[in-house]
Amino acid sequence: MSFTSTRLVLRFGFSSEAVCTSLKRKSSTTTTTIPIPVAQKSNEERLVVVGGGAAGVFGAIRAKTVAPDLNVVVIEQGKPLSKVRVSGGGRCNVTNGHCRDNMILAENYPRGHKEFRGSFFNMHGPVDTMTWFTNHGVELKVEEDGRVFPVSNSSSSIIDCLMSEAKRAGVSLQTGKAVRTASSVDGKFLLSVENNKLRSVEYVEADYLLIASGNSRQGYSLASQLGHSIVDPVPSLFTFKTDDLQLEEFSGVTFPKVKAKLILENVRRDMQQFTQVGPMLVTHWGLSGPVILRLSAWGARELFSSGYSGVVTVDFTPDMHIEDVKSILGRHKSQFAKQKVSNSYPSEYGLVKRFWKYLLDRQGLSGEMLWASVSNNSLISIASLLKHCNFQVTGKGQFKDEFVTAGGVPLSEISLNTMESKRRPSLFFAGEVLNVDGVTGGFNFQNAWSGGYIAGTSIGERVHGSYREGAYS
């Protein structure tokens, strides 16, 4: 876009008579000088937050709470808190209530599990998140698996709370706009902001910049412009496509607890780390459920490198030794010798009839044969299949339109106890723009709440002059 065709819009408290600096940009045919307005009040400091998601809005509220005189502006390209609205099937999985210990909590982050063992969650953890929302009028509940939802079962409760608190605190929310460029001059950030509706470009000056743009390319671009490196983003938290057409016959079948191991092709790495235990769901295209989503998260980069080709080995009786599985089959054969194998099978395995028939088909056994006719070798084969059932992975399915990605600004380039950049003073990051991702269960939102809270606190304290040189290194 040529600057000869754009118009300058003065917003965010700027005056047309304010002192201006200049930013030069070359178009294909001309060089245009654009004035950049400076705030009217020389002592007024401004924080610009890029991204109106969970981390951005929470960080803005916190900064404004700590420093009420700080001018806080959130710039959001789309609708604010859009991921909050659709998360948890529209209920919003706020956090996880079962992980109170930081070491255990950190293990739910494939990227970030080493760094988060420190003080990150001590400053704002799951209990703090639940307390904050409860104190602001949102009643929460902890479900059996640890996921925390509003009692209303509606994400609107969380959104309304955050928007109301942002308004009460005096946070300015600017939507339909995108920060396209960022530079740092004389300790200030100079931002060009594209107004999608007016097709104009605005120029904003900020003392502090918080990039909390999720997995948007916009945030990665701004981070790069300000001197940060980017770990290439790849999908995380997705389902597996398989080449087994028979799976379609029992689509919708769930298994409360399986042990699944992911073995990838053409990737040299210890596969033991890709073993997970939990519920599994069969879909018309393959495998899903918490255990599969966790495998996809831990193996996100390796899966990407392998072209999403590999093998998932499923143990359908993870709490039983294979000898116990064999013994149960042997006893069942003796007790129900005159019954058809398709109509009678051990209840101890917790299987549905459709899946039992699938196992028989994979072993080449007719469901019409009587248990008395089943050989001992066949019993051993069925037991082995229950403990080691292989599914060929041929690709990935969609999950929340790539709801989570692995990649972003490396954690080594920020200070986790302030969320401030180590490369650019007064630049902060929070949320998924960082190379952090969690497994399903509320952990990604907790990263957003924690990072936003810490960044907001750090910025607010800096405004109040409580920042000591070197204290946050």
Buried (B, 14 or more C-beta within 10 A) or exposed (E): EEBEEBEBBEBBBBEEEBEBBEBEBEEEEEEBEBBBBBBEEEEEBBBBBBBBBBBBBBBBBBBBBBBEEBBBBBBBBEEBBBBBBBBBEEBBBBBBBBBEEBEEBBBBBBBBBEBBBEEBBEBBBBEBBBEBBEEBEBEBEBBEBBBBBBEBEBBBBBBBBBBEBBEEBBBBBBBBBBBBBBEBEEEBBBBBBBBEEEEBBBBBBBBBBBBBBBBBEBBBBBBEEBEBEBBEBBBBBBBBBBEBEEBEBBEEBEBEBBBBBBBBEEBEEEBEEBBBBBBBBBBEBBBBBBBBBBBBBBBBBBBBBBEBBBBBBBBBBBEBEBEEBBBBBBEBBEEBEEBEBBEBBBEBBEBEEEBBBBBBBBEEBEEEBBBEEBEEEBBBBBBBBBBEBBBBBBBBBEBEEBBBBBBBBBBEBBBBBBBBBBBBEBBBBBBBBBBBBBBBBBBBBBBBBBBBBBBBBBBBBBBEEEBEEEEBE
